[in-house]
């Protein structure tokens, strides 16, 4: 991530100094957040509280490092593993994290959010039923208090075994809850190809769960995107950037209306490209040229220190997408949400109209 504020790239050729009305706009129009890891929403104050409550032996200096986004920040995977292995010893901790982020996104006009979470890393502390119950309670309290609709998407730990993945899906089926709507897959893609977990995805699909797969991230082969779509039956792709390396696959994804939950602050590209290159070379630019159905998300907002509103702002003010482009991305995000078609139709009608009304009030940019 960048030196000062990872939500903003200082030397982007597209950067403009925006009036307050424009900044407020990105916090005001209705949004969907479909690529958000629950543990990646843990605030620093909450992290410190949970360390004390759990009795975990983690010094303050380590916590400070976790929340410092300098030239060589601590990777979020290490932070997640610390939470899973040492801190999240009680289900109520999950409830707190869920509820707090529901409050956070409500202030940014998020109307619907799906949280990914990994039970495999937590099962030494708690069973699936108790973990799910705590998260669902956080979702229910958040909806009641803030009006945000939230859903649970358990995710395969791709660094664990295929048998662990099957166990997760079996638990989802045994302890089925209407707010747990699909299966995802988390953590390092390198050497952990999606087809390794075919049995878990097949079992989930047969049980009626939706499927989303992190694929084509961190410079990985486009083959992982192809496998996710054609072999594993993914309903949606997270990241998916390397699909641009296979134009035929990209064109097929366009024809099939595949939706991609992208992340403008994806850390791989911010580490690899210079500030100027980032704005030109981030793969979402090429994905848009293929007319793929992309839309921005925050991924790990408190860890990357970027809000969902800032993710949308980045698409406009740094990656060079127009308001018309953003309106289409909002429509894409609604289409990609795992809700019924009648709800999608209603949201498109109401939210796009709200977007248009807010956009009309914006002052012109020089």
Order of alpha helices (4+ residues) and beta strands (2+ residues): alpha-beta-alpha-alpha-alpha-alpha-beta-alpha-beta-alpha-beta-alpha-beta-alpha-beta-alpha-beta-alpha-alpha-alpha-beta-alpha-alpha-alpha-alpha
